[in-house]
């Protein structure tokens, strides 16, 4: 297909909802008319079935592409639902859930997250998942080649180390921004968190609910705080777990990158303490040297397309969850012993369709949420990271592309409101993906909120995830009974894990 026709087809797909969920979805309403209740039916294959007798059902809600122009073009938001399992007297309404991102599909989350919720919460709430606009089955974003992001996956070194490397890095971000502008077209400025918050309110209205409760994790906390800013009086309970702070996305990305370096030092020390298990060295310095040998080897000679960039992505993913550290240690050892990367390589290919949608939506949302950094600021921050550690992990510097974004928002996304009811914020004390400082900062724009901190914990995602009774009972009591703690809550965490048995 010629490029011009392809761009037109992509825009048409975006405006009409791209991938249909099923034949049992709501008819397209008249432009400007209230969205009718979704007609729920079968779900796509990406949504797992819950154990009987419960069942999941899916549908769509029609929303304006631009909520300030309700008579304009429309898109469809994919929605999933698992009904409350309790009696009518136990029901507390609907609980919208979001797993994070930005860019992640939320449609399966109604099933996967609900399965981990306390029973009282499952009995009280219809759990509602949804694919935010630009993701999954909700008009997925397409940024094409994204400046070469998917070319020869894993080859090359993603860390610029001199001025020519810095210029090449910025050029890749410029090309990424141009590809997103070409692929997404007129929708580019509307793939924002603020528009998604308004989509959430359209889902609320379509479900016939006066208010909603909400559980968001990671980026989902940012989305929940944006909903509270737009619709404070339509919030019932608000749980924000692993909190993104109220700052520009590039500032957040850089803060995260520094936190990941501190976490990697903890990892090196942990691997050294278990030297007999991993054989990477008996001191953190020796483990770092082994780590560097792996990375240098893959940078010089990628294994089946798995090079330094792919390695950094694997490390980035593992650092956020301590239960992934054993596999990472085993993967390092396997490469040093055998030259293989099977234990490091993710199950899903980076250049696969789901990953392409995620990466496109991630940049589109971040760059629509507020002004981007200047190119000089991007370079300065990378240099500071290199001074902090000669081998930084730059995987999470996604908002660097916003330096060249074609649709430049004038203002940042508003977060929080003094008119919203008290929220419950949840954080792990040593989470490197969403550092604890972000939760404290967001709490200041949500007056009356309480912070539940899991101390001596190093992982991302806490409530109904870490299996901590103190956290889960506190949040469960808030969701079911409306119990707001008298003050911030401090829970004792598990510390660092023991390595899992050899596989």
C-alpha positions, -999 to +999 in steps of 0.1 A: +000+000+000+014+034-009+025+055+023-002+081+018-030+055+015-016+036+045-017+067+066-053+073+056-063+037+064-046+039+098-064+071+107-097+056+095-091+026+117-083+047+146-114+068+142-137+037+139-122+016+166-097-006+147-104-042+159-140-052+166-145-070+199-175-090+188-209-086+172-224-080+206-213-044+209-234-012+211-246+004+179-228+037+170-247+065+185-256+098+168-228+123+171-231+142+203-257+118+218-251+102+252-234+068+249-259+040+253-253+012+278-228-013+263-243-046+251-220-071+267-210-103+249-180-125+243-145-112+249-115-114+226-089-142+231-066-119+250-090-119+280-088-151+301-119-168+315-124-166+353-131-198+371-168-209+371-194-199+380-181-164+374-178-151+338-163-122+320-181-102+293-170-075+270-185-046+250-176-011+238-185+025+246-185+051+219-167+084+229-157+115+210-121+115+198-120+151+211-142+156+242-143+193+236-160+185+202-187+160+211-202+162+176-169+153+159-153+120+151-158+091+176-138+061+187-148+030+207-134+021+241-133-017+248-147-026+283-147-058+302-168-068+333-169-095+359-199-090+382-198-089+420-201-124+435-219-113+466-255-106+475-273-073+464-269-061+500-231-065+497-228-046+465-208-013+466-209-005+429-183-007+401-145-008+405-126+003+374-091-011+373-061-001+353-027-020+353-004+009+342+017+018+312+009+041+296+003+018+267-008-013+285-040-031+277-065-032+306-092-054+292-078-087+307-072-069+341-108-073+352-101-110+354-064-112+363-065-085+390-098-095+404-085-130+410-061-115+435-084-091+453-097-099+488-129-120+487-149-092+503-139-068+475-148-094+449-182-098+465-188-061+467-178-048+432-184-054+396-148-052+384-145-032+351-114-034+329-109-013+298-084-006+271-075+031+273-077+049+240-047+041+218-042+006+233-054-029+228-089-029+213-095+008+218-084+024+185-048+012+189-020+037+181+004+030+152+037+048+150+051+027+123+088+021+125+092+045+155+125+059+142+140+025+139+131+013+174+123-021+161+150-024+134+173-053+141+160-057+176+188-058+202+216-046+180+237-015+188+243+002+221+214+024+234+236+045+256+253+074+238+289+079+251+302+108+230+289+138+210+283+118+178+264+092+198+243+119+215+235+134+181+224+100+168+203+094+199+185+127+194+180+120+157+164+087+166+140+105+189+132+131+161+125+103+136+103+085+162+082+116+167+078+121+130+067+085+125+041+089+153+028+121+137+026+103+103+010+071+117-015+087+141-024+119+122-051+141+136-056+119+166-021+126+179-030+154+204-060+134+217-043+103+230-038+120+264-045+110+300-071+138+303-090+125+273-088+089+288-101+103+321-131+116+302-135+082+285-137+067+320-165+090+328-183+080+296-179+044+308-194+053+342-224+070+325-229+041+301-230+017+330-256+038+347-235+045+378-236+078+397-201+074+410-172+049+404-145+034+426-111+030+410-079+009+415-049+020+394-014+007+395+017+026+383+006+048+354-029+039+365-023+061+395-017+091+373-049+083+354-069+080+386-055+113+398-065+129+365-100+115+368-102+130+403-092+164+389-118+163+362-147+146+381-140+149+418-177+145+428-180+112+407-153+095+427-163+070+455-132+051+465-098+058+450-069+034+454-036+044+438-009+017+441+028+023+431+023+060+425+036+082+397+042+117+411+028+150+398+057+159+376+065+161+339+070+127+323+106+133+314+113+143+350+097+111+361+116+090+336+149+105+348+141+100+385+132+064+377+165+059+359+185+070+389+163+048+412+170+018+389+207+023+393+204+021+431+182-010+428+208-026+405+234-021+432+211-039+456+207-067+430+245-070+427+249-073+464+221-099+465+237-120+438+270-118+456+254-130+489+242-161+469+275-167+452+272-205+454+239-204+436+248-180+408+286-182+405+289-146+394+313-135+422+314-132+460+313-094+461+291-068+445+321-056+426+328-090+411+291-094+402+291-060+384+322-071+364+304-103+354+273-082+344+295-059+324+311-088+306+277-101+295+266-067+283+298-059+265+297-093+248+261-088+236+269-053+224+298-066+204+281-097+191+243-100+195+230-135+198+201-141+173+192-104+174+196-101+212+221-074+219+228-046+243+194-029+239+175-061+244+197-069+274+189-035+290+152-040+284+155-074+302+173-058+331+148-029+333+120-054+335+137-075+362+148-047+385+112-038+393+102-072+407+125-091+431+108-124+421+125-119+387+160-117+401+167-154+401+159-157+364+181-127+356+210-142+376+206-176+359+205-158+326+237-140+332+254-173+343+240-191+312+255-165+288+289-166+305+289-205+305+272-213+272+268-180+252+230-185+252+204-158+259+173-180+262+170-172+299+173-135+293+150-132+263+114-123+270+086-146+259+070-120+236+091-105+209+099-068+212+089-062+176+056-081+179+022-064+174+014-060+211+048-045+219+045-021+189+011-009+201+024-004+237+055+015+226+034+038+203+007+045+229+033+050+256+050+079+237+017+093+224+002+096+259+034+109+276+039+136+249+002+146+250+002+151+287+024+182+289+053+201+274+083+180+265+119+186+274+143+206+252+168+184+233+197+199+253+179+189+285+177+153+273+214+152+266+223+168+299+202+143+318+219+113+300+253+128+309+242+131+345+231+094+345+265+084+330+283+103+358+262+086+384+271+052+368+291+045+337+266+019+326+231+034+330+198+018+318+181+043+295+152+020+286+127+041+305+136+075+290+105+073+268+095+110+270+128+120+253+108+118+221+086+146+234+115+170+226+104+167+190+067+160+193+045+174+165+015+182+188+028+203+217+004+207+246+005+240+263-002+227+298+004+197+320-023+173+330-041+184+361-039+159+389-060+156+421-086+180+436-094+192+471-130+183+462-123+146+458-129+122+487-100+109+506-078+085+486-056+056+496-021+057+482+000+025+484+038+023+479+067+000+484+095+017+502+122+007+477+102+005+445+125+017+417+099+020+390+077+045+409+099+058+437+082+065+471+088+103+468+061+103+440+034+090+464+043+116+490+041+144+464+008+132+449-007+130+484-002+167+487-027+173+458-052+149+472-061+164+506-072+139+532-054+110+515-035+084+534-003+066+524+002+029+531+039+021+529+052-014+527+087-012+543+116-035+536+102-042+502+118-037+468+091-045+442+066-026+420+029-033+427+018-038+463-020-043+469-033-077+461+001-084+446+027-088+474+005-110+496+010-087+526-019-090+551-014-055+565-017-038+531-045-060+518-066-057+549-062-019+551-071-014+514-099-040+516-115-022+546-114+011+527-129-003+496-157-023+513-165-004+544-152+031+536-127+030+564-101+057+560-072+052+583-066+078+610-032+085+596-006+070+573-001+032+576+032+015+579+034-022+571+063-046+575+076-060+542+093-094+534+128-081+527+147-096+498+138-131+487+158-163+487+166-175+452+141-198+437+151-235+431+170-242+399+147-248+370 
